[in-house]
Amino acid sequence: MAVGKEIRGKIKSVENTKKITKAMEMVAASKMRKAQERMRAARPYADKVRNIAANLAQANPEYRSPYQRSGGDAKAVGFIVVTTDKGLCGGLNTNVLRAVTVKMKDVQAAGNGIQAVAIGNKGFGFLNRIGANVVSHAIQLGDAPQLDKLIGPVKVMLDAFVAGKLDAVHLCYTKFINTMKQEPMVEQLLPLPAAKLEQSAAEKSQHGWDYIYEPDPATVIDELMQRYIEALVYQAVAENMASEQSARMVAMKAATDNAGTLIGELKLIYNKTRQAAITKELSEIVSGAAAIGG
């Protein structure tokens, strides 16, 4: 039964694959919970910095931070592209890179150049393949984003914007909605939209703002704006990592289920093949016995 032996080999191979995908699903589920906690823990810091910066900006309306001003006539746009370092997470990277490609085509159609910062190995490889001008990158971030690894690449883009070399900077990442849904985002990071620095009535009444500025309001506002932008990038990376683990868990669960279905189909084929072989052998035995007896 050479055919039966081949099918048994296929069944064994798929069973081994199923064990691997099941283990990866369980690992991704564990990492997903930690990534979600990390993502939620980062939000209060960014909100606090935003509130303080918004209050200082309102208290000093005569000063406008360079992060709020347009880049001028630089005719170039920056992109901070956040992706994963590893694959096996469904269409997560494909979706965000497709959105980045559409935005880049619009920018180039308007006659503007492109500069890019890649955070994550998949995005770095993609930007290099399409010939984009990658000015800096950060890869191999691990399971937890480290702010010190992000500040350097991001500061390259911030300095270029403040120096007037960029008209705008866009942040591209995958936003975590829930375990089953992740949404690719391409948001304007610089100049900072006025809506992001507006305080609600509840926020205004919640705190009693009474600060003494040292050395001066302009320096403090610029420093807070920079910290706020870094917090937004960190939050985007944290959201992307939570999305990655969720997408990987779902993808591995689908792979495990598909492997189980394939094993069932192969076992059915094997049983039919084995039954046909047994029937053939019995027919040959009966035929032989009848020939001898006759």
N, C-alpha and C positions, 0 to 999 in steps of 0.2 A: 504493500500500500504506500507507494511513493507519494501519491497525491495527499493521502491522509497525514503522512509525516510532515509534509510541507505546510499543511493547514495547522497542525499542532504547533509547529514552529512559529507561525504567524500569531496564533493565539497567545503563546508564551511571550512573544515580543510586545504585543499590545497590552498584556497584563502588566509587564514591567513598566511600560510607559504610563499606564494608569496609576501605578503606585507613585511614580515620580510627580505626576500632575496633582495627585491628591495631597502629597506632602507639600508641594509648592502652594497649593490652595490654603492649607492650614497655616503655613508660614506667613503668607500674604495677609490672612485674616488677623493674625496676631500683630503684624507690623501696621496694619491699617488702623487698628484701635489706638496705637501709640501715636501714629501720624496725625490722626484726628484730634487727639488731646493736645499735641504740640501746636497744631494749627489754631485751635481755639484759644490756647494760652497766649498766643502772640497778638491776638486782636486787641486786648485792653491797652497794651503799650502804644500801639499805633493810634488808637483813639485818644489816649491821653496827650500824646505829643501833638496831634492835630488840634485838640481843644486849646492847648496852651499857645500854639503858633497862631491859631485863628484869633485868639483874644489879643495877643500882642500886635498882630497886624491891624486889628480894628482900633487899638489904642494909639497906633502910630500910622494913620492913613497917609501921611506925607511920604512914607518910605515904602518902596515896592521892591520886594526881593528879586534878585536876578532869576530865581527859579520860577517866578511868575511871569516874567517878561518873555515876549516872543524872541526867538533866536535871530531875527532880522532877515537879511537877504542871503543867508548862507547857501541856499539851494541844496541842502542835504538833510536827511532825516535819519535818526537813530532808531534801532530796534534792539530791545533786550529780549532774547528768545529763551524761554525756560522749557526744557524738555527733560526726559529721564536719561539716566546713564545706561540702563539695561532695557531689553525688549520684553517680549512675552506679556504685554499688557494691552492686548487688543488694538483698537484703532486710536488709542490715546494720542500718541505722537503724530500719527498721520493727520488727524483732525486739526490739531493746532498748527502744524506746519503748512497745511493747506490754507488755513486762514492767513498765516503770515505771507504766503506766496501771493495771495490775492491782494493783500494790502501793499506789498512791495511793488506789484505790477501797477497799482494805482499811483503810487509815489513816483515811479519811473516814467509813467505816462505823463505826469505833470512836469517832467523835466528835472526832477530832483535826484541827487545821488543818495546812496544808502551806506550807512555804517552799522555794523551789528556787533552785539556782545552775546556770546553763546554760553548759556548755563545748562550743562547737561551734554553728555556725549552724543546723543542722537541728533540734537539740534546743531552741534558743532560740525558733525559729519555732513549733515544736509546743507548747511550754509557754505561749506567748502566745495561741495559738489556743484552747487549752482553758481559758484564764482563770486559770492558776496564778499564785501570788504569786512572781514572779521578783525576788529581792533583789539579785542581781548576775549578771554574765555575762562570758564571755571568748570572743571569736570571732576568725576569721582568724588562727589559730595558725601557719599555714604547714605545711611538711613535717616540721619538727622542733619538738617541744614546748619552750617556754621557761619555766623555773620562775618567772621574775619576772612573767610574764603570768598565772600560775596562783595565785600566793600571795595577791594582793589579793582576788579573788572567794572563794577558799577561807577566808581569814581572817574574812570576814564571817560565814560559817557557824560557824566555830570560836568566835568571840567570842560569838555568840548562844547556843551550847550552854553555854559556861562561865558566861555570865550567867544561865542557867536559863530561857532563852526557848524552848529546844527540848528535847524528851524524848530524841530520838535523831537521828542523821544517817545516811542511807544513800547509798552510792556506787554509781552505775549506769553500767555501761560494757560493752563487748564484749571478752571475753577471747580472746586468740589461742591456739588449740590447735595447729593446723597450717595449712598453706596452703589446704586444702580445708574446714576446719572452724573456725568462730568461734562462741563461746557467749555469749549475753547474760547479764550478771551483775547482781544487785541485792544488795549486801553491806552489812552493818551496819558503818559506819565509827566512829561514836561512840554510846554509850560504847565504848571499845576493849575488845573481847572478851578475857577472861583467857587464852584459848587462844593468842592471837596473841603474848602476852608470856611464854609458857612456853618454857624452854630445854630442849633435848634433852640426854641424858647426854653425847653427843659434843660438843655446843657448850660444855657446862660444863667438860669436861676439855680442850678445845682451847686455851683461853685462861687465862692466869693473871691474875685480876682483882685489881688493887691500885691503886686510884685515890685521889687526894687531891681532895676536892670544894672548889671555889671558885666562888661564895661559900658555898653550902650545898647539901646534897643535894636539898632540895625544889625550889630554883630550877633546878638542873641537870636534874632529872627532868622538870619541866614543859617546859623548853626542848627536851630530847631527844624528849619525846612529841610536841611540835608539829612538830619536824623529821621525825619518823617518819610522822606523818599526812600532811604535805606530800609525803613520798616515796611514800606509798601512792597519793595522787592523781596524782602525776607518773607513777608506774608504770602506773596505769589509763589515763592519756592515751596513754602510749607503746604499751600493749597495743592500745588502740583504733585508733591510727594504723597499726600493723602489720596489724591485722584489716582496716582500710579498704583498704589497698593490695592485700592478698591477695584480698579480695572483689571489688575493681575489676578485678584481673587476670583472675579467673575469669569475671566478668560480661562483660568485653570479649572474652575468648576465645570464650565462648558466642555473643556477638553476631556475631563474625567467622565462626564456623562456620555460624550461621544465615544470614548474608548469602551465604556460598558456596553453601549449599543452595538459597536463593531464586534466585540467579543461574543455577544449573543448571536449575531449573524454568522460569524465564523464557526461557532459551535454547531449551529443548525446545519451549515454546509458540511461540516465534518461528519456529523451524525448521518446525514443523507448519503454521503460518499461511502461511509463505513457500511451502512445498511445495503447499499447497492453492491458493494464488494462481497458482503456475506451472502446475499441472494445469488450472486453470480457463482460463487464457490459451491453453494448448495445445488444449484442447477447443474453444474459440471459433475458433482458427485453423483447426483441422481441419474444423469445421462450416462455416466460411466458404468454405474451399477446395472442400469437397464441394458447396456450394450453387452456386458459380461454375462448377465443372466440370460440374454436372448440368444 
